[in-house]
Amino acid sequence: MRFGQITLEREQSARLLGWGIRLFLAAALTASQTPGQYAPFALGCVAAAGPGMDGAAALAGTLVGALLFMRFADALPFLAAGVLILTAATAFQGSRVLSGRRGMSLTAALLSLAVSGIYVAQSLSPLEHFTSCLAAVSLTGASAWFFQPLLQPQEDRPDVNSVLFLSAALLLALQDLEILGLSVGRILLCVLLAYTAYERGAVTGAAAGLGLGLTADLCAGTGSGIFTAGFGLAGLLTGSRMGQRRSSAALAFLAASLAALLPARDPLAQPLLLESVVGAGLFLLLPGRLFGGKRVRRPESGEGVSAMPNRLKEQLTRAAGALREVYECMGRNNAPSSDENPAIVFDRAAEKICRSCALCDLCWQREYTGTFNALNDATPMLLERGRAMAKDFPGYFSDRCIHLPDFITAINGELSAFLLRRQYRRQLEETRRSARGQYAQLSELLTATAAGLGEAVAVSGQAAFACRVGAALRPKEGESVCGDTVVSFQTENGLWCLLLADGMGSGDAARKKSALTCRLLRQFLEAGIEAEAALKTLNAAMALRGAETGSFTTIDLCTCNAATGETAFYKFGAAPSYLKKGGTVRRVTGGSLPAGLRGAPATPDVTRVSLDPGGFAVMISDGVADSGRDEWLLDLLAGWEGEDPQTLAGLILAESIRREHLQDDCGIQVLYRAAEKGESV
């Protein structure tokens, strides 16, 4: 017996917020216009928003922007193109051709060309206007391409290139806003380019500079390519200073601007040069938090600094990065849970009392509206007092109900449970926020500590020991993606680490969970954190992250010091592992629950052994062999006489498929310790 919602659900609020964002973006992007009064970025926003109300909100934004920033004659073809784009997206909704990123971008460009081309063809000088029309059409398609990952997100994190393009498009809307003869929009573009190049290196900086410059040239209508040359060279030189002091990056930006703009004869060269100077100064004033506290000067050759502080500094920085990743992943896809609808109290009470009542049909069918209004009116007092009373219900309801005392008793029982659940959820959310804050604070503390250790020189790497690793993955029958993840690497201390994680379920959702687990654990281990401490921290974080979904991941970690043979197996709910030397095989098991099912102080099962030269360590997921029926695997390992771990992994997978028929995802990792040191694979 469900009846309507009493309060507005948070999903509706989020949907309204999304529509508002699309409307605002489309309206703001209408101000970014190219010669000929085209607004390609706004049309790209309509295309990227997709069909339905999302696209309608973006189209409404273009209407607002057209009223604010365009003449009537220019607004007509612009709005016509927007209507056609939304119509095409709605008409072909679900079609593989147009629902994809490439198809919608091409469609937006073609529809924009169809509308604009008619006006160009009817103009007095169509050839003169054709170039600006073609430029606007190209920007419309590019905008739809870059905006779609932001307006129709499929990943946990926004696409960096899309964010950069959107930021540039919004800043271009401010290029006509001038202070003391300098364009505010172009100054902020310089800041954006300097930050991007300094953060991501020379290659990305050059690409971003060329892209921003070309877009600015198209919007400004210059035929000289002054923005492309200036921004491209500035991005390249600024990115080459990645890892150096920020002041050196600002000087590189200014030097590139001087080299590109001083010889130019374009009227925009002089103001753009001054704007570059102001932009470089603003870049130096950006808060250090934007750079993650990780910028340190690279040591010059001959500096007499010991390797130990540098090593410690690098480890602290990596540990801070790992904790920051844990902090971010705990908030990713974990929006605060909405309060349970109080209607559940009446639903459950009615199931107990009203179902067997003689007046059930009267109250819940013929007089449903009156019953609903009576319960709805009683809800505020019921929640405020914490218990229901007969006076809370209107007379027409209480006089008709022949089981009112029993109904009120049932309501009070369900209300107590409802309030306890609400209190539990709020306490859980508070605990999650507190834990996330602690991870963030610890990350900032380690970052600050690392920054205070001073300059250092690089540490020479240790020689690789004679270990080889083989791995094999196969998805469950009927799935295209394996939910297991295998990772192997060697730390700076020469310790080999093999990770095998099995996410709950199968397919892409399980793969994302297992891949995230392996990535976080690898960051901890590469930062120098002890394996057991890293696993405890990761388990606590996963328990908080999956508190409401109940998701979990099995973790199997094997560490091996190839020089001494000291090997350890760490297991959180993982399948057995196996040690092989010659014809002798040993099974390594654990009894702990998977990570995420128990919070602190849950610890992994740890088994420490010695891996002799010529020995193998074999790790499998539970889809390869059942822990109670693995005799075939023991026999296979005992009888195998080869030395190639990859061949052994493939052999195990093939035999598992024959026996288990891929009833679950399969993941295998094999570590082989050679008798002598050699080249690692």
C-alpha positions as CSV (number, residue, x, y, z in Angstrom):
1,M,0.0,0.0,0.0
2,R,2.2,2.8,-1.3
3,F,1.0,6.4,-1.3
4,G,2.6,9.5,-2.8
5,Q,5.7,11.2,-1.6
6,I,5.3,13.6,1.3
7,T,8.4,15.6,0.8
8,L,10.4,16.5,-2.3
9,E,13.0,13.9,-2.9
10,R,16.7,14.9,-3.2
11,E,16.8,13.3,-6.6
12,Q,14.4,16.0,-7.8
13,S,16.5,18.7,-6.3
14,A,19.6,17.3,-8.0
15,R,17.7,17.2,-11.3
16,L,16.6,20.8,-11.0
17,L,20.1,21.8,-10.1
18,G,21.4,20.0,-13.3
19,W,18.9,21.8,-15.4
20,G,19.8,25.2,-13.9
21,I,23.5,24.5,-14.6
22,R,22.8,23.7,-18.2
23,L,20.7,26.8,-18.6
24,F,23.3,29.0,-17.1
25,L,26.2,27.5,-19.1
26,A,24.3,27.8,-22.4
27,A,23.4,31.4,-21.6
28,A,26.9,32.4,-20.6
29,L,28.5,30.6,-23.6
30,T,26.2,32.6,-25.9
31,A,28.4,35.6,-25.1
32,S,31.4,33.8,-26.7
33,Q,30.8,34.8,-30.3
34,T,32.9,34.5,-33.4
35,P,32.9,37.0,-36.4
36,G,29.5,37.0,-38.1
37,Q,27.7,36.9,-34.7
38,Y,27.9,33.1,-34.4
39,A,27.7,31.5,-30.9
40,P,29.1,28.0,-31.5
41,F,29.9,27.1,-27.9
42,A,26.3,27.5,-26.9
43,L,25.1,25.3,-29.7
44,G,27.7,22.7,-28.7
45,C,26.3,22.9,-25.2
46,V,22.8,22.1,-26.5
47,A,24.1,19.1,-28.4
48,A,26.1,17.8,-25.5
49,A,23.2,18.2,-23.0
50,G,21.3,15.5,-24.9
51,P,17.6,14.8,-25.4
52,G,14.8,15.5,-23.0
53,M,14.7,18.1,-20.2
54,D,18.5,18.4,-20.1
55,G,18.6,19.5,-23.7
56,A,15.5,21.7,-23.2
57,A,17.2,23.5,-20.3
58,A,20.3,24.2,-22.4
59,L,18.1,25.4,-25.3
60,A,16.3,27.7,-22.9
61,G,19.7,29.1,-21.9
62,T,20.5,29.9,-25.5
63,L,17.2,31.8,-25.6
64,V,18.2,33.8,-22.5
65,G,21.7,34.4,-23.9
66,A,20.3,35.5,-27.3
67,L,18.1,38.1,-25.6
68,L,21.0,39.4,-23.7
69,F,23.9,39.3,-26.1
70,M,22.6,39.1,-29.7
71,R,20.7,41.2,-32.2
72,F,17.3,39.9,-33.3
73,A,18.5,39.1,-36.9
74,D,21.5,37.1,-35.6
75,A,19.5,35.3,-32.9
76,L,17.0,33.8,-35.4
77,P,19.4,31.4,-37.2
78,F,21.2,30.7,-33.9
79,L,18.0,29.6,-32.2
80,A,16.8,27.7,-35.2
81,A,20.0,25.7,-35.2
82,G,19.6,25.0,-31.5
83,V,16.0,23.8,-32.0
84,L,17.1,21.5,-34.8
85,I,19.9,20.0,-32.7
86,L,17.6,19.3,-29.8
87,T,15.0,17.8,-32.2
88,A,17.6,15.5,-33.7
89,A,18.8,14.4,-30.3
90,T,15.3,13.7,-29.1
91,A,14.1,12.0,-32.3
92,F,17.1,9.7,-32.5
93,Q,17.4,9.1,-28.8
94,G,18.8,5.6,-28.1
95,S,20.3,5.4,-31.7
96,R,23.8,4.1,-31.7
97,V,24.7,6.6,-34.4
98,L,23.6,9.8,-32.7
99,S,23.8,8.9,-29.0
100,G,27.6,8.5,-29.3
101,R,30.0,11.3,-28.8
102,R,31.3,11.4,-32.3
103,G,27.8,11.1,-33.9
104,M,26.3,14.0,-31.9
105,S,29.2,16.2,-32.6
106,L,29.0,15.7,-36.3
107,T,25.3,16.1,-36.3
108,A,25.5,19.4,-34.4
109,A,28.1,20.7,-36.9
110,L,26.1,19.6,-39.9
111,L,22.8,21.2,-38.6
112,S,24.6,24.4,-37.8
113,L,26.1,24.4,-41.3
114,A,22.7,23.8,-42.8
115,V,21.1,26.8,-41.1
116,S,24.0,29.2,-41.3
117,G,24.8,28.1,-44.9
118,I,21.3,29.3,-46.0
119,Y,22.0,32.8,-44.6
120,V,25.5,32.9,-46.1
121,A,24.2,31.8,-49.5
122,Q,21.6,34.6,-49.4
123,S,24.0,37.3,-48.4
124,L,25.5,39.8,-50.8
125,S,29.0,38.4,-50.6
126,P,28.7,34.7,-49.7
127,L,32.4,33.9,-50.3
128,E,33.4,36.6,-47.8
129,H,31.2,35.1,-45.1
130,F,31.9,31.5,-45.8
131,T,35.2,31.3,-43.8
132,S,33.7,32.7,-40.6
133,C,30.7,30.3,-41.1
134,L,33.0,27.3,-41.5
135,A,35.0,28.3,-38.4
136,A,31.8,28.6,-36.3
137,V,30.6,25.2,-37.6
138,S,34.0,23.6,-36.6
139,L,33.8,25.1,-33.1
140,T,30.2,23.9,-32.8
141,G,31.3,20.3,-33.4
142,A,34.4,20.6,-31.2
143,S,32.2,22.1,-28.4
144,A,29.8,19.2,-28.5
145,W,32.7,16.7,-28.4
146,F,34.4,18.3,-25.4
147,F,31.2,19.2,-23.4
148,Q,29.5,15.8,-23.6
149,P,31.7,14.1,-20.9
150,L,30.8,17.0,-18.6
151,L,27.1,17.2,-19.3
152,Q,26.6,13.5,-19.7
153,P,29.3,12.0,-17.3
154,Q,30.1,8.3,-17.5
155,E,33.2,8.3,-15.4
156,D,33.9,9.1,-11.7
157,R,36.2,12.0,-12.5
158,P,35.5,14.8,-15.1
159,D,37.6,14.7,-18.3
160,V,40.5,17.2,-17.8
161,N,40.6,18.2,-21.4
162,S,36.8,18.9,-21.4
163,V,37.2,21.1,-18.3
164,L,40.0,23.0,-20.0
165,F,37.9,23.6,-23.1
166,L,34.9,24.7,-21.1
167,S,37.0,27.1,-19.0
168,A,38.5,28.6,-22.2
169,A,35.1,29.0,-23.8
170,L,33.7,30.8,-20.7
171,L,36.7,33.1,-20.5
172,L,36.4,34.0,-24.1
173,A,33.0,35.4,-23.2
174,L,34.9,38.0,-21.1
175,Q,37.4,39.1,-23.8
176,D,35.4,42.2,-24.6
177,L,35.4,43.2,-20.9
178,E,38.4,45.6,-20.6
179,I,40.1,47.3,-17.7
180,L,42.6,50.0,-18.6
181,G,42.5,48.8,-22.2
182,L,43.4,45.2,-21.3
183,S,41.0,42.2,-21.9
184,V,40.0,40.5,-18.7
185,G,39.1,37.3,-20.6
186,R,42.5,37.0,-22.4
187,I,44.4,37.7,-19.1
188,L,42.6,34.8,-17.5
189,L,43.3,32.7,-20.5
190,C,47.0,33.3,-20.0
191,V,46.6,32.3,-16.3
192,L,44.8,29.1,-17.4
193,L,47.4,28.2,-20.0
194,A,50.3,28.8,-17.6
195,Y,48.7,26.7,-14.9
196,T,47.8,23.8,-17.2
197,A,51.3,23.7,-18.8
198,Y,53.1,23.9,-15.5
199,E,51.0,21.1,-14.0
200,R,51.0,18.7,-17.0
201,G,54.3,19.3,-18.8
202,A,55.6,20.5,-22.2
203,V,53.7,18.2,-24.5
204,T,50.3,18.9,-22.9
205,G,51.2,22.6,-22.5
206,A,52.0,23.0,-26.2
207,A,48.9,21.1,-27.2
208,A,46.7,23.2,-24.9
209,G,48.4,26.4,-26.1
210,L,47.8,25.6,-29.7
211,G,44.2,24.7,-29.0
212,L,43.5,27.8,-27.0
213,G,45.3,30.0,-29.5
214,L,43.4,28.6,-32.5
215,T,40.1,29.0,-30.7
216,A,41.0,32.6,-29.7
217,D,42.0,33.4,-33.3
218,L,38.7,32.0,-34.6
219,C,36.7,34.0,-32.1
220,A,38.7,37.2,-32.7
221,G,38.6,36.8,-36.5
222,T,42.3,37.4,-36.9
223,G,44.0,36.0,-40.0
224,S,47.5,36.3,-38.6
225,G,47.4,33.4,-36.1
226,I,48.9,35.6,-33.4
227,F,47.1,33.8,-30.6
228,T,48.0,30.4,-31.9
229,A,51.7,31.3,-32.2
230,G,51.9,33.1,-28.8
231,F,49.9,30.6,-26.8
232,G,51.5,27.6,-28.4
233,L,55.1,28.7,-27.7
234,A,54.1,29.9,-24.2
235,G,52.6,26.5,-23.4
236,L,55.6,24.7,-24.6
237,L,58.2,26.7,-22.7
238,T,56.1,26.9,-19.5
239,G,55.5,23.1,-19.5
240,S,59.3,22.6,-19.9
241,R,59.6,24.1,-16.4
242,M,57.4,21.5,-14.8
243,G,58.8,20.6,-11.4
244,Q,60.9,23.8,-11.2
245,R,60.1,26.8,-9.2
246,R,56.9,28.6,-10.2
247,S,58.9,31.8,-10.9
248,S,61.0,30.1,-13.5
249,A,57.7,28.9,-15.2
250,A,56.4,32.5,-15.2
251,L,59.6,33.8,-16.7
252,A,59.4,31.1,-19.4
253,F,55.9,32.2,-20.2
254,L,57.0,35.8,-20.5
255,A,60.0,34.9,-22.7
256,A,57.8,33.0,-25.0
257,S,55.3,35.8,-25.3
258,L,58.1,38.3,-26.1
259,A,59.6,36.0,-28.7
260,A,56.2,35.4,-30.4
261,L,54.6,38.9,-30.1
262,L,57.4,41.5,-30.4
263,P,58.1,40.8,-34.1
264,A,54.4,40.6,-34.9
265,R,52.7,43.6,-36.7
266,D,49.2,42.6,-35.7
267,P,47.3,45.4,-33.8
268,L,46.6,42.9,-31.1
269,A,50.3,42.1,-30.5
270,Q,51.0,44.9,-28.0
271,P,47.9,44.5,-25.8
272,L,48.3,40.8,-25.8
273,L,51.9,41.2,-24.7
274,L,50.8,43.4,-21.8
275,E,48.0,40.9,-21.0
276,S,50.6,38.1,-20.9
277,V,52.7,40.1,-18.3
278,V,49.6,40.6,-16.1
279,G,48.6,36.9,-16.6
280,A,52.1,35.7,-15.5
281,G,51.9,37.9,-12.4
282,L,48.5,36.4,-11.5
283,F,49.9,32.9,-12.1
284,L,52.5,33.6,-9.4
285,L,49.7,34.8,-7.0
286,L,47.8,31.5,-7.3
287,P,47.5,29.8,-3.9
288,G,49.9,26.9,-3.4
289,R,46.9,24.6,-2.6
290,L,46.1,24.5,-6.3
291,F,49.4,22.8,-7.0
292,G,49.0,20.2,-4.3
293,G,52.1,21.3,-2.4
294,K,54.2,19.1,-4.6
295,R,56.3,21.7,-6.5
296,V,59.9,21.5,-5.4
297,R,63.0,22.7,-7.2
298,R,64.9,20.0,-9.0
299,P,68.4,19.7,-7.6
300,E,71.3,21.0,-9.6
301,S,74.3,18.7,-10.2
302,G,77.0,19.1,-7.7
303,E,74.8,20.1,-4.8
304,G,76.1,18.5,-1.7
305,V,72.9,17.1,-0.3
306,S,72.7,13.5,1.1
307,A,70.4,11.0,-0.5
308,M,68.6,10.1,2.7
309,P,66.5,13.3,3.1
310,N,65.6,13.2,-0.6
311,R,64.5,9.6,-0.2
312,L,62.4,10.4,2.9
313,K,60.9,13.4,1.2
314,E,59.8,11.4,-1.8
315,Q,58.3,8.7,0.4
316,L,56.4,11.3,2.4
317,T,55.1,12.9,-0.8
318,R,53.9,9.5,-2.2
319,A,52.3,8.6,1.1
320,A,50.5,12.0,1.1
321,G,49.3,11.3,-2.4
322,A,48.0,7.8,-1.5
323,L,46.1,9.3,1.5
324,R,44.7,12.0,-0.7
325,E,43.5,9.4,-3.2
326,V,41.7,7.5,-0.3
327,Y,40.1,10.8,0.8
328,E,38.8,11.4,-2.8
329,C,37.6,7.9,-3.4
330,M,35.6,7.9,-0.2
331,G,33.6,10.9,-1.4
332,R,33.3,9.6,-5.0
333,N,29.9,8.2,-5.8
334,N,28.9,8.4,-2.1
335,A,26.6,11.4,-1.9
336,P,25.1,11.9,1.6
337,S,22.1,9.5,1.9
338,S,18.7,11.1,1.8
339,D,16.4,10.6,4.8
340,E,14.0,7.7,4.6
341,N,10.5,8.7,3.6
342,P,8.3,8.9,6.7
343,A,5.5,7.3,4.6
344,I,7.2,3.9,5.3
345,V,5.8,4.2,8.9
346,F,2.2,4.2,7.7
347,D,2.9,1.6,5.0
348,R,4.1,-0.9,7.5
349,A,1.5,-0.1,10.1
350,A,-1.2,-0.5,7.5
351,E,0.2,-3.9,6.4
352,K,-0.2,-5.1,10.0
353,I,-3.6,-3.7,10.9
354,C,-5.5,-2.6,7.8
355,R,-5.0,-5.6,5.6
356,S,-7.4,-7.8,7.6
357,C,-9.8,-4.9,8.4
358,A,-13.4,-5.0,7.0
359,L,-13.1,-1.4,6.0
360,C,-9.8,-1.9,4.1
361,D,-11.3,-1.4,0.6
362,L,-13.2,1.7,1.8
363,C,-10.2,3.4,3.4
364,W,-7.5,2.5,0.8
365,Q,-9.5,2.5,-2.4
366,R,-12.7,4.4,-2.4
367,E,-11.6,7.0,0.2
368,Y,-7.9,6.8,-0.7
369,T,-7.5,10.5,-1.0
370,G,-9.0,11.2,2.3
371,T,-6.9,8.6,4.0
372,F,-3.7,9.9,2.4
373,N,-4.5,13.5,3.5
374,A,-5.3,12.4,7.0
375,L,-1.9,10.6,7.4
376,N,-0.1,13.4,5.6
377,D,-1.5,16.0,8.0
378,A,-0.6,13.9,11.0
379,T,3.0,13.4,9.9
380,P,4.5,16.7,11.2
381,M,3.2,16.3,14.8
382,L,4.1,12.7,14.8
383,L,7.7,13.4,13.9
384,E,8.0,16.3,16.2
385,R,6.6,14.5,19.3
386,G,8.1,11.1,18.5
387,R,4.9,9.2,18.9
388,A,1.3,9.3,17.5
389,M,-1.8,10.2,19.4
390,A,-5.5,10.0,18.4
391,K,-5.8,13.8,18.3
392,D,-3.2,14.0,15.5
393,F,-5.7,12.6,13.0
394,P,-8.7,14.5,11.7
395,G,-12.2,13.5,12.9
396,Y,-13.4,12.1,9.6
397,F,-10.6,9.6,9.7
398,S,-10.5,8.7,13.5
399,D,-14.3,8.3,13.5
400,R,-14.3,5.9,10.6
401,C,-11.3,3.8,11.7
402,I,-12.6,0.8,13.8
403,H,-9.1,-0.3,14.8
404,L,-7.7,3.2,15.7
405,P,-6.0,2.2,19.0
406,D,-4.3,-0.8,17.3
407,F,-3.3,1.3,14.3
408,I,-1.8,4.0,16.5
409,T,0.2,1.3,18.5
410,A,1.5,-0.1,15.2
411,I,2.4,3.4,14.0
412,N,4.4,4.1,17.2
413,G,6.3,0.8,16.9
414,E,7.2,1.6,13.3
415,L,8.0,5.2,14.2
416,S,10.5,4.2,16.8
417,A,12.3,1.9,14.3
418,F,12.2,4.7,11.7
419,L,13.7,7.3,14.1
420,L,16.4,4.8,15.1
421,R,17.3,4.2,11.5
422,R,17.5,7.9,10.8
423,Q,19.8,8.4,13.8
424,Y,22.0,5.6,12.6
425,R,22.3,7.0,9.1
426,R,23.2,10.4,10.4
427,Q,25.8,9.0,12.8
428,L,27.2,6.9,9.9
429,E,27.4,9.9,7.7
430,E,29.1,11.9,10.4
431,T,31.7,9.1,10.9
432,R,32.3,9.0,7.2
433,R,32.9,12.8,7.0
434,S,35.2,12.6,10.1
435,A,37.3,9.8,8.6
436,R,37.5,11.6,5.2
437,G,38.6,14.8,7.0
438,Q,41.3,12.9,8.9
439,Y,42.7,11.4,5.7
440,A,42.8,14.8,4.2
441,Q,44.5,16.4,7.2
442,L,47.1,13.6,7.4
443,S,47.8,14.0,3.6
444,E,48.3,17.8,4.1
445,L,50.5,17.2,7.1
446,L,52.7,14.7,5.2
447,T,52.9,17.1,2.2
448,A,54.0,20.0,4.5
449,T,56.5,17.8,6.2
450,A,58.0,16.7,2.9
451,A,58.2,20.2,1.6
452,G,60.1,21.2,4.7
453,L,62.9,18.7,4.2
454,G,64.7,21.0,1.8
455,E,66.3,20.3,-1.5
456,A,67.7,16.9,-2.4
457,V,69.3,14.9,-5.1
458,A,68.0,11.8,-6.8
459,V,68.7,8.4,-5.4
460,S,70.2,5.8,-7.7
461,G,68.0,2.8,-8.2
462,Q,68.8,-0.6,-6.9
463,A,69.6,-3.3,-9.4
464,A,66.7,-5.5,-10.3
465,F,66.7,-9.0,-8.9
466,A,66.1,-12.2,-10.9
467,C,62.3,-12.4,-10.6
468,R,59.8,-12.9,-13.4
469,V,56.1,-12.5,-13.3
470,G,53.3,-14.1,-15.4
471,A,49.6,-13.2,-15.3
472,A,46.3,-14.3,-16.9
473,L,42.8,-12.9,-16.8
474,R,39.5,-14.2,-18.2
475,P,36.0,-12.7,-17.7
476,K,33.0,-14.8,-16.6
477,E,31.0,-16.5,-19.3
478,G,28.8,-13.9,-20.9
479,E,30.7,-10.9,-19.7
480,S,33.1,-8.8,-21.8
481,V,35.1,-7.3,-18.9
482,C,36.9,-9.2,-16.2
483,G,36.0,-8.1,-12.6
484,D,39.4,-9.2,-11.3
485,T,42.5,-7.0,-11.4
486,V,46.1,-8.1,-11.3
487,V,49.1,-5.8,-10.7
488,S,52.8,-6.5,-10.2
489,F,55.6,-4.0,-9.6
490,Q,58.9,-3.6,-7.7
491,T,59.5,-0.9,-5.1
492,E,62.6,1.2,-4.8
493,N,63.7,-1.1,-2.0
494,G,63.8,-4.1,-4.4
495,L,60.6,-5.6,-3.0
496,W,58.4,-7.4,-5.5
497,C,54.7,-6.9,-4.9
498,L,51.9,-8.9,-6.6
499,L,48.3,-7.7,-6.2
500,L,45.1,-9.6,-7.1
501,A,41.8,-8.1,-6.2
502,D,38.3,-9.6,-6.9
503,G,35.4,-7.1,-6.9
504,M,32.0,-8.1,-5.8
505,G,30.0,-9.4,-8.7
506,S,31.3,-9.4,-12.2
507,G,31.6,-7.1,-15.3
508,D,32.6,-3.5,-15.4
509,A,31.2,-2.6,-12.0
510,A,33.4,-5.2,-10.3
511,R,36.4,-4.2,-12.4
512,K,36.1,-0.6,-11.2
513,K,36.1,-1.7,-7.6
514,S,39.0,-4.1,-7.9
515,A,41.0,-1.6,-10.0
516,L,40.5,1.1,-7.5
517,T,41.6,-1.2,-4.7
518,C,44.8,-2.2,-6.5
519,R,45.6,1.5,-7.4
520,L,45.3,2.7,-3.8
521,L,47.2,-0.2,-2.4
522,R,50.0,0.3,-4.9
523,Q,50.3,3.9,-4.0
524,F,50.7,3.0,-0.3
525,L,53.3,0.3,-1.0
526,E,55.3,2.5,-3.3
527,A,55.2,5.3,-0.7
528,G,57.1,2.9,1.6
529,I,54.2,2.1,4.0
530,E,54.3,-1.4,5.5
531,A,52.0,-3.8,3.8
532,E,49.9,-4.7,6.9
533,A,49.4,-1.1,7.9
534,A,48.5,-0.2,4.3
535,L,45.9,-3.0,4.2
536,K,44.4,-2.0,7.5
537,T,44.0,1.6,6.4
538,L,42.5,0.5,3.0
539,N,40.0,-1.8,4.7
540,A,38.8,0.9,7.0
541,A,38.3,3.3,4.1
542,M,36.5,0.7,2.0
543,A,34.2,-0.2,5.0
544,L,33.2,3.5,5.2
545,R,32.8,3.9,1.5
546,G,30.6,0.8,1.1
547,A,28.7,1.2,4.3
548,E,25.4,1.6,2.5
549,T,25.9,-0.4,-0.6
550,G,27.4,-3.4,1.1
551,S,30.0,-3.8,-1.6
552,F,33.3,-5.5,-0.8
553,T,36.5,-6.7,-2.5
554,T,38.9,-9.6,-1.8
555,I,42.5,-8.6,-1.6
556,D,45.4,-10.9,-2.2
557,L,48.9,-9.5,-1.8
558,C,52.2,-11.3,-2.1
559,T,55.5,-9.5,-1.3
560,C,58.9,-11.1,-2.1
561,N,62.5,-9.9,-1.4
562,A,64.2,-11.5,-4.3
563,A,67.6,-11.2,-2.7
564,T,66.7,-13.2,0.5
565,G,63.7,-15.1,-0.6
566,E,61.6,-13.7,2.3
567,T,58.0,-13.9,1.1
568,A,54.7,-12.9,2.8
569,F,51.1,-13.5,1.8
570,Y,48.4,-11.0,3.0
571,K,44.8,-12.0,2.5
572,F,41.5,-10.3,3.0
573,G,38.9,-13.0,2.0
574,A,41.1,-14.2,-0.9
575,A,41.4,-17.6,-2.4
576,P,44.3,-19.9,-1.5
577,S,47.8,-19.3,-2.9
578,Y,50.4,-21.9,-3.6
579,L,54.2,-22.3,-3.2
580,K,56.0,-24.7,-5.6
581,K,59.6,-25.9,-5.5
582,G,60.2,-29.0,-7.7
583,G,57.5,-31.5,-7.0
584,T,56.5,-30.1,-3.6
585,V,53.5,-27.8,-3.4
586,R,52.2,-26.0,-0.3
587,R,48.8,-24.3,0.0
588,V,48.6,-20.9,1.8
589,T,45.1,-20.0,3.0
590,G,43.4,-17.4,5.2
591,G,40.1,-17.0,7.0
592,S,39.5,-13.2,7.2
593,L,36.5,-11.5,5.5
594,P,36.9,-9.5,2.3
595,A,38.0,-5.8,2.6
596,G,35.0,-3.5,3.2
597,L,32.9,-5.9,5.2
598,R,34.4,-5.0,8.6
599,G,35.8,-1.7,9.7
600,A,38.8,-1.2,12.1
601,P,40.4,-3.1,13.7
602,A,40.1,-5.8,11.1
603,T,43.5,-7.2,10.0
604,P,44.5,-9.4,7.1
605,D,45.7,-13.0,7.4
606,V,49.5,-12.9,7.1
607,T,51.7,-16.0,6.2
608,R,55.4,-15.5,6.0
609,V,57.5,-18.1,4.1
610,S,60.7,-18.5,2.3
611,L,60.7,-18.7,-1.5
612,D,63.7,-20.8,-2.5
613,P,65.6,-20.1,-5.8
614,G,63.8,-21.9,-8.6
615,G,60.5,-21.7,-6.7
616,F,57.1,-20.3,-7.7
617,A,54.4,-18.4,-5.8
618,V,51.0,-18.8,-7.5
619,M,48.0,-16.6,-6.7
620,I,44.5,-17.2,-8.0
621,S,41.0,-15.8,-7.6
622,D,38.1,-18.0,-6.5
623,G,36.9,-18.3,-10.1
624,V,39.9,-20.4,-11.0
625,A,39.5,-23.2,-8.5
626,D,37.2,-23.9,-5.6
627,S,39.1,-24.0,-2.3
628,G,37.6,-27.4,-1.5
629,R,38.2,-28.9,-5.0
630,D,41.7,-27.8,-6.0
631,E,43.4,-31.2,-6.1
632,W,43.8,-30.9,-9.9
633,L,45.7,-27.6,-9.4
634,L,48.0,-29.2,-6.8
635,D,48.7,-32.1,-9.2
636,L,49.3,-29.7,-12.1
637,L,51.8,-27.6,-10.1
638,A,53.6,-30.6,-8.7
639,G,54.1,-32.2,-12.2
640,W,55.1,-29.0,-14.1
641,E,58.8,-28.7,-14.7
642,G,59.1,-25.5,-16.7
643,E,60.6,-22.1,-15.7
644,D,58.4,-19.6,-17.5
645,P,55.8,-18.1,-15.1
646,Q,53.7,-16.8,-18.1
647,T,53.4,-20.3,-19.5
648,L,52.4,-21.7,-16.1
649,A,49.7,-19.0,-15.7
650,G,48.3,-19.8,-19.2
651,L,48.3,-23.5,-18.4
652,I,46.4,-23.0,-15.1
653,L,43.8,-20.8,-16.9
654,A,43.2,-23.3,-19.7
655,E,42.7,-26.2,-17.3
656,S,40.4,-24.1,-15.1
657,I,38.2,-23.2,-18.1
658,R,38.0,-26.9,-19.0
659,R,36.9,-27.8,-15.4
660,E,35.0,-24.8,-14.1
661,H,33.6,-23.5,-17.4
662,L,34.1,-19.8,-16.5
663,Q,31.4,-19.7,-13.9
664,D,33.2,-16.6,-12.4
665,D,35.9,-14.2,-13.3
666,C,39.4,-15.7,-13.4
667,G,42.6,-14.0,-12.3
668,I,46.0,-15.6,-12.0
669,Q,49.5,-14.3,-11.1
670,V,52.7,-16.3,-10.9
671,L,56.0,-15.2,-9.4
672,Y,59.2,-17.1,-10.3
673,R,62.5,-16.6,-8.3
674,A,65.4,-17.6,-10.5
675,A,68.5,-19.2,-9.0
676,E,70.7,-16.3,-10.0
677,K,70.2,-12.6,-10.5
678,G,69.1,-11.6,-14.0
679,E,67.0,-9.2,-15.9
680,S,63.5,-8.7,-14.5
681,V,60.5,-9.1,-16.7
